[in-house]
Amino acid sequence: MPDEVLSQTEVENLLSALNPGAGGKATASHKSSSNAPRIRDKVTAYDFKRPERVGKDQMRALQTLHEGFGRNFGAALSALLRSIVDVKLTSVDQLTYSEFIFSLENPTCFNLLKAEPLESNLILDINPAILYPIVDRLLGGGRETGPVARRPLTEIELRLVARITGLFLEELRRAWENVLALDLAVIRVESNPQLVQIVPPNEVVILISFELTVGDVRGMMNLCIPFNSIERISSKLSSNSWVAYGRHDATSETVATISQNLRGAPVEVVVELAESKITTRQLIGLRVNDIITTEKDIHDPLVVSVEGVPKFRALPGALKGQKAIRIHDQVKPTA
C-alpha cells in the first residue's frame, strides 16, 4: 500500500469523529484565525447620564469670552475693595446639574439669576472661603483673616454681597453684549444649594469656574449655565461667528462720537526753525547775544510737525504781537 499523506481537512474530520466537541472548537478556531479578518476597534463606554452636548467650538468661544470677563471683573472688584484682586478663569466644563450641586459646600452663597431672554435661570455660587474675607474688607477689616465662618449670611452681609454680585452681573452683561443682550438680575439668595432645582438632575450644564485671590486668601466663584438656556443661540457661540460678532460696521453715530472726542484731544505741534552743527568748544563758549548761522534761507518755509510727524510747511510771522506761522502747504506722506 503506497504511503498517503492526509490533508488538513481529513485530519480535522478524523479528530472531529473522535471528539466532536473538541473538533468543533478546533475547526472554529482554525476558521476564525485563517479566514476572519483581524479587527482592532477601540471601544469607549458611552455614559448616557453625561452626554457631550456642547460642541468644542462653543466651549472655546465661552472660554475666550469669560477670560476677558475675568480681567474686567477683577479690575472692578479691585476698585471696590481698594485692594488688588486677581480673577482667573480656571475651567469651562460640561457636567450634569446633580454633579454641580453635590460639589458645592453647604452653607454657601448660592445666587439664582434671571437672564432674559434666556429660557432658564443661571446660578452664581461664591465660596465662603473668599466671600467672608471680602465682606470683612468692605466692613473696614485689615489683611488679617480669621477662620472661615460656617453659617448662612446675615441681612447686613447680604446687602454687602449684593454690591459684589452687582459688579459681576454688570461685567457679565458687557461681556455677552456682542453675542446677546442679557437682562441680568438676582432673584434670590440661598445658603443650601440643594434647595434650588432649576433643571432636572441629569440635565447638562456648563460650569465656568473662576479663582479669586485677595492678598493671601483664595476662593472659587462658579457660574452655572444650563445647556437648554443657550441651546437656541449655540450657533452664535461658534468660533467662526465669534470673530464676526466682535466686529461691527461703522455707523454715522459712532463716527460722529469718535470725531467729537478726537476734536478735544490735545496734540503737540512743533515748528522747526533751522538746523545747524557746532563743535563742543563753540557750544561751551556761547554767550548772550551770540548769533548762530545756519544754511537755511530766511524765505524758505518751516516744517511743522504734529506729534513728531511732519505734516505742513509754513511761513513765520506775527499776529497781534505774538509770534505765529502761516500754513503754506501740506507735506506729502512718504511711502
URWODA-V482533 format. One line per field, one symbol per residue. psi: psi as a letter, one per 40 degrees, with the letter a starting at -180 (. if undefined). burial: I if it has 24 or more other C-alpha atoms within 12 Angstrom, else O. A space follows every 10 residues. Layout:
psi: ???
burial: ???
This chain:
psi: hihhhhiddd ddddddddgd dddddddddd dddddhihhg hhhhhhheeg igdhiddddd dddddedddd dddddddddd efihhhhhhd ihihiidddd deeiihiagh hhihgieidi iihhhhhddd ddddddddee iaehhaihhg iiiidddddd dddddddddd dddddededh hhgiihdihi dhdeehgdii deihihhhhi hhhhbehiii hhhhhidede ddeddeeidd eddddehiih iddddddddd dddehiihhh hhdihihiid ddddehihei hhiiehidei iihhhhfehh dihihiaihf eihiihhdai hhhi.
burial: OOOOOOOOOO OIOOOOOOOO OOOOOOIOOO OOOOOOOOOO OOOOOOOOOO OOIIOOOIIO IIIIIIIOII IIIIIIIIOI IOOOIIIIIO IIIIIIIIII IOOIIIIIII IIIIIOOIOI IIIIIIIIII IIIIIIIIOO OOOOOOOOOO OIIOOOIIOI IIOIIIIIII IIIIIIOOII OIOIIIOOII IIIOOIOIIO OOIIIIIIII IIIIOOIIII IIIIIIIIII OOOIOIIIIO OIOOOOOOOO OOOOOOOOOO OOOOOOOOOO IIIOOOOOOO OOOOOOOOOO OOOOOOOOOO IIIIOOOOOO IIIIIIOOOO OOOOIOOOOO OOOOO
